[in-house]
Amino acid sequence: IEGMPNTVLEAMACGKPVLASDVPGNRDLVEHGKTGYLFPVGDQCQLEEHLGELAGNRSYALELGRNGRVRAITCFSWERTTRRYLDFLGCTTG
């Protein structure tokens, strides 16, 4: 999982909606409109728009946070990550 930002994973694991620039590492983690929002690099207007939407709709922000937590746990847990590395390296477990 090289290139994936820990801060985004940590926020998702804590059940927080993510606002992140639309770059490859973030794009691999954040599902736009489901676990948070991606916005073009440097686009302050879109960042402000998304932030305003989350601030104005607490229940939607909580929903995105819950979705992000589920995604972090199911897709990026330490156990799953370790298993993927071992599979990649051709190691067998068990």
LUMDRENLO-25934 format. One record per residue (C-alpha): x, y, z; residue in three letters. Coordinates in steps of 0.5 Angstrom, whole numbers. Example, Ala and Ser with C-alpha at 12.3 -4.5 7.8 and 13.67 -1.06 7.14 Angstrom:
   east  north     up  code
     25     -9     16   ALA
     27     -2     14   SER
REM end
This chain:
   east  north     up  code
      0      0      0   ILE
      6      5     -2   GLU
      3     12     -3   GLY
     -3     12      1   MET
     -3     17      6   PRO
     -3     15     13   ASN
     -7     21     15   THR
    -13     20     10   VAL
    -13     12     13   LEU
    -13     15     20   GLU
    -19     20     19   ALA
    -23     14     16   MET
    -21      9     21   ALA
    -24     15     26   CYS
    -30     15     22   GLY
    -29     22     20   LYS
    -31     25     13   PRO
    -25     26      8   VAL
    -24     32      4   LEU
    -17     31      0   ALA
    -14     33     -6   SER
    -15     29    -12   ASP
     -9     26    -13   VAL
     -7     18    -14   PRO
     -6     16     -7   GLY
    -12     20     -4   ASN
    -16     17    -10   ARG
    -15     10     -8   ASP
    -18     11     -1   LEU
    -23     16     -2   VAL
    -30     14     -5   GLU
    -32     21     -8   HIS
    -39     23     -5   GLY
    -39     16     -1   LYS
    -33     17      4   THR
    -31     24      3   GLY
    -30     29     -3   TYR
    -24     30     -7   LEU
    -23     36    -11   PHE
    -18     39    -16   PRO
    -11     40    -13   VAL
    -11     48    -11   GLY
    -18     49    -13   ASP
    -20     53     -6   GLN
    -27     54     -9   CYS
    -29     47     -9   GLN
    -26     45     -2   LEU
    -30     51      1   GLU
    -36     48     -3   GLU
    -35     41      0   HIS
    -33     44      7   LEU
    -39     48      7   GLY
    -44     42      5   GLU
    -41     38     11   LEU
    -42     43     16   ALA
    -49     45     14   GLY
    -51     37     14   ASN
    -49     34     20   ARG
    -52     27     18   SER
    -49     27     11   TYR
    -42     28     14   ALA
    -43     23     20   LEU
    -46     18     14   GLU
    -39     19     10   LEU
    -35     18     16   GLY
    -39     12     18   ARG
    -38      9     11   ASN
    -30     11     11   GLY
    -29      7     17   ARG
    -32      1     14   VAL
    -28      2      8   ARG
    -22      3     12   ALA
    -23     -3     17   ILE
    -25     -8     11   THR
    -20     -6      6   CYS
    -14     -3      9   PHE
    -14     -7     16   SER
     -7     -9     18   TRP
     -9    -16     18   GLU
    -11    -15     10   ARG
     -5    -11      9   THR
      0    -16     11   THR
     -4    -22      8   ARG
     -3    -18      1   ARG
      4    -17      2   TYR
      5    -24      4   LEU
      1    -26     -3   ASP
      5    -21     -7   PHE
     12    -24     -4   LEU
      9    -31     -5   GLY
      9    -33      2   CYS
      4    -38      5   THR
      1    -37     11   THR
     -2    -42     16   GLY
REM end
